[in-house]
Amino acid sequence: MALAELLRTLEADADARIAALLADARADAERLGADGAAELGRRRSVAVGTREIELRAGLGRALEAARRQAAGTTLEARAAALERIRVRAEAMLAERAADPALLGLFVRDLALALEYVGPVPATVEAPGALIETLRAGAAARDRVTFATSDPERAGLIVRSADGSVTVDATLGSRLARAWPRLAIDLAARLEAPT
């Protein structure tokens, strides 16, 4: 009987060891499962974070591109509006070219231009309708010749005989010289809230 008892004891010890090994194996499996889940969560978190960074960067680039495009469209619209204003101003100046109220301005311009040119011979180019009035304004000045210019060009151009000095006092050139300052003022008005 002692052998049967020894066998039972050995079987009980074996069952206890098997149960302990199974418990350890289950604990290891649970720990490994928990560690795996934690690692999976960490990796998932890193992947989501990386993707979020990529998406935010892409969104930032897209937003900046949209802003640049909108700014470009705004600048193009502003430039087109300013060009329409400039063309209209040129047309209005051309319409006023024959206005008798401007004759005094042209005579004054001639006096200033001849003063600038100095005592050298000069040629005055002006539309035919202005020449007689300008001739009267330059009567005191000798060595001034007059030439008829394009009737569309309002105003006058004075050139020294040697070509070293040219004074352009046409309305178109005045507008061209004043245009940068006028364009800035007009652009500010276009931007101002109404």
LINBELKA-V259158 format. One line per field, one symbol per residue. phi: phi as a letter, one per 30 degrees, with the letter a starting at -180 (. if undefined). psi: psi as a letter, one per 20 degrees, with the letter a starting at -180 (. if undefined). burial: I if it has 24 or more other C-alpha atoms within 12 Angstrom, else O. Layout:
phi=???
psi=???
burial=???
This chain:
phi=.dddddddddddddddddddddddddddddddddddddddddddddddddddddddddddddddddddddddddddddddddddddddddddddddeddeddedddddeddddddddjddebcccaeedcedddeddcedccicccbdceddddjbbcbdddidbbcccdddddddddeedddddddddddddc
psi=hhhhhgggghggggggggggggggggggggghgggggggggggggggggghgggggggggggggghggggggggggggggghggggghggghghhihjphhighghggggggghgghajqqqpppqqhhiggghghhjhiprkpqqqpapihopaqpppqhijhppookqhghggghigggghggghhhhhpq.
burial=OOOOOOOOOOOOOOOOOOOOOOOOOOOOOOOOOOOOOOOOOOOOOOOOOOOOOOOOOOOOOOOOOOOOOOOOOOOOOOOOOIOOOOOOOIOOIOOOIIOOOIIOIIIOIIIOIIOOIOOOOIIIIIIIIIIOIIIOIIOOOOOIIIIIOOOIIIIIIIIIOOOOOOIIIIIIOIIOOOOOOOIOOOIOOOOOOO
